[in-house]
Amino acid sequence: MQLIDLLWRDLDRMMRSGARPLDLLVDAGVWVVLTYRLGRALRGLPRLLRLPASCAHRPLELFAGLAARVALSPSAEVGGGLRLGHGGGIRVAADAYIGRDCDLAEGVTIAASGGSPWIGDRVQLGPGARIVGPVRVGNDAAIGPNALVETDVPDGMTVAGVPARVAAGGGSRGRLMPGRQRPPLLDSLRAVVRRFLPRPTQLLLRS
């Protein structure tokens, strides 16, 4: 169910930000996000199933990444509500962490150098921004276009320049479309299933 919740948040943010259903079908960046989520889900399978499933998934990942010019490995950890810029050229380090409801514009690079970046929730990365090394970018931060971030960014701050320094602005607050929880219909279906199906503990007691 976690996969469905994450996909819901991704697609919901895209739709509420102006994307039409047709856009979701033809946008290569959307397919990158979908293949990434699937790749992450496959990592939780038992080893005997994970290997053949990963082999089948890899061509899809490569095709979507080449079409969108985006490198987003399933080894990276990304929260729900991810939005990628249409221009591509995005690179994310394999061990990077990105929180919920983040926007990565075209040309963004999140690179490992002596460690991988940690990026909080609701962070906006402008076109060409670069985050390098084991730095922490706080929640609700905004990174300006072509900025080079090599030191920590406090929560709610806007940084710009090379190297990046605090600039005017209140971070990403009010500038990003917020994410939403999974659709109410899904919660209702879960409640029905839990009501009519016995719990594992009940099955153990009966056996």
C-alpha positions in Angstrom: 0.0 0.0 0.0 2.9 2.4 0.5 3.6 2.3 -3.2 0.0 3.4 -4.0 0.2 6.2 -1.4 3.4 7.5 -2.8 2.2 7.4 -6.4 -1.0 9.1 -5.4 0.9 12.0 -3.8 3.1 12.3 -6.9 0.3 12.3 -9.4 -2.0 14.4 -7.2 0.6 17.2 -7.0 1.2 17.1 -10.7 -2.5 17.4 -11.5 -3.1 20.1 -9.0 -0.2 22.1 -10.4 -1.8 22.2 -13.8 -0.9 18.9 -15.5 -3.7 17.3 -17.5 -4.3 13.5 -17.7 -2.8 13.5 -21.2 0.3 15.3 -19.9 0.8 12.5 -17.4 0.7 9.9 -20.2 3.2 11.6 -22.5 5.6 13.4 -20.0 8.8 11.4 -19.8 9.5 12.9 -16.3 6.3 11.4 -15.0 7.5 8.0 -16.3 10.8 8.5 -14.5 8.9 9.0 -11.3 6.7 5.9 -11.9 9.6 3.6 -12.8 11.5 4.9 -9.8 8.6 4.1 -7.4 8.3 0.6 -8.9 12.1 0.1 -8.5 11.9 1.0 -4.9 9.0 -1.3 -4.3 10.9 -4.2 -5.9 13.7 -3.8 -3.4 11.3 -5.0 -0.7 10.7 -8.4 -2.5 12.3 -11.6 -1.3 15.7 -12.1 -2.9 14.5 -15.0 -5.2 11.8 -12.7 -6.7 13.7 -9.5 -6.5 16.4 -10.5 -9.0 14.2 -11.4 -12.0 11.9 -8.5 -11.3 14.8 -6.1 -11.2 16.1 -7.5 -14.4 12.7 -6.8 -16.1 12.5 -3.4 -14.5 15.9 -2.2 -15.5 15.2 -1.6 -19.2 12.1 0.5 -18.3 14.2 2.6 -15.9 16.9 3.1 -18.6 14.4 4.0 -21.3 12.5 6.5 -19.1 15.7 8.1 -17.9 17.1 8.5 -21.3 13.9 9.9 -22.7 13.6 12.5 -19.9 17.4 13.0 -19.4 17.0 12.2 -15.7 19.2 10.0 -13.6 17.2 8.8 -10.5 18.3 5.5 -9.1 16.0 3.4 -6.9 18.8 3.5 -4.4 18.0 7.1 -3.6 15.2 7.7 -1.1 12.6 10.2 -2.2 9.3 11.1 -0.4 6.0 11.4 -2.1 4.9 14.4 -4.1 8.1 14.6 -6.2 7.9 16.9 -9.3 10.6 17.0 -12.0 11.3 19.9 -14.3 10.3 19.4 -18.0 13.7 20.3 -19.4 15.5 17.2 -17.9 19.2 17.2 -17.2 18.5 16.2 -13.6 21.0 14.0 -11.7 20.4 12.5 -8.2 23.1 10.7 -6.3 22.3 7.1 -5.6 22.4 7.5 -1.8 20.7 10.9 -1.6 17.7 11.6 0.6 14.9 13.9 -0.6 11.8 14.6 1.5 8.2 15.0 0.6 6.7 17.5 -1.9 9.9 18.7 -3.4 10.4 20.3 -6.8 13.5 19.7 -8.9 13.8 22.0 -11.9 15.6 21.3 -15.1 19.4 20.9 -14.7 19.4 20.2 -11.0 22.3 18.1 -9.7 22.3 16.4 -6.3 25.8 14.9 -6.1 27.7 12.8 -3.6 31.2 13.9 -2.6 32.4 12.5 0.7 28.8 11.7 1.4 25.4 12.3 -0.1 23.0 15.3 0.5 20.0 15.2 2.8 17.1 17.4 1.5 14.1 18.0 3.7 10.4 18.4 2.9 8.9 21.0 0.6 12.3 22.1 -0.9 12.3 24.0 -4.2 15.5 23.6 -6.3 15.7 26.1 -9.1 17.1 25.5 -12.6 20.7 24.5 -12.7 21.0 24.3 -8.9 23.7 22.0 -7.5 23.8 20.3 -4.1 27.1 18.7 -3.4 28.4 16.5 -0.6 27.0 15.6 2.9 25.0 18.8 3.4 21.6 19.2 5.0 19.0 21.3 3.2 16.3 22.1 5.7 12.5 21.9 5.3 10.8 24.7 3.3 14.1 25.9 1.8 14.5 27.4 -1.6 17.6 27.1 -3.7 18.1 29.7 -6.4 18.9 29.1 -10.1 22.4 27.9 -10.7 23.3 28.1 -7.0 26.1 25.9 -5.7 25.2 24.5 -2.2 28.2 23.0 -0.3 27.1 23.9 3.3 24.0 23.3 5.3 20.9 25.4 4.6 18.6 26.2 7.6 14.9 25.5 7.5 12.8 28.1 5.6 15.8 29.9 4.1 16.4 31.0 0.5 20.0 30.7 -0.8 21.5 31.8 -4.1 24.9 32.3 -5.7 28.2 30.5 -6.1 28.9 29.5 -3.5 25.3 29.7 -2.2 24.6 32.3 0.6 21.4 33.4 2.3 19.4 35.7 0.1 16.1 37.6 0.4 13.0 35.5 0.5 11.2 33.2 2.9 12.1 29.9 1.5 9.5 27.8 -0.4 6.6 28.6 1.9 3.6 29.6 -0.2 5.4 28.8 -3.5 4.9 25.1 -3.7 1.7 23.1 -4.2 1.3 21.1 -0.9 0.9 17.4 -1.1 -2.1 15.6 0.2 -2.6 12.2 1.9 -4.0 9.2 0.0 -7.5 9.6 -1.5 -10.4 9.1 1.0 -11.7 6.3 -1.2 -8.6 4.2 -0.5 -9.1 4.7 3.2 -12.7 3.6 2.9 -11.7 0.4 1.0 -9.1 -0.3 3.7 -11.7 0.0 6.4 -14.0 -2.4 4.6 -11.2 -5.0 4.1 -10.2 -4.7 7.8 -13.8 -5.1 8.9 -14.6 -8.3 6.9 -11.3 -10.1 6.8 -9.9 -11.7 9.9 -6.7 -10.3 11.3 -3.6 -12.5 11.4 -3.8 -12.8 15.1 -7.4 -14.1 14.9 -6.3 -16.8 12.4 -3.5 -17.9 14.8 -6.0 -18.1 17.7 -8.3 -20.3 15.6 -5.6 -22.7 14.4 
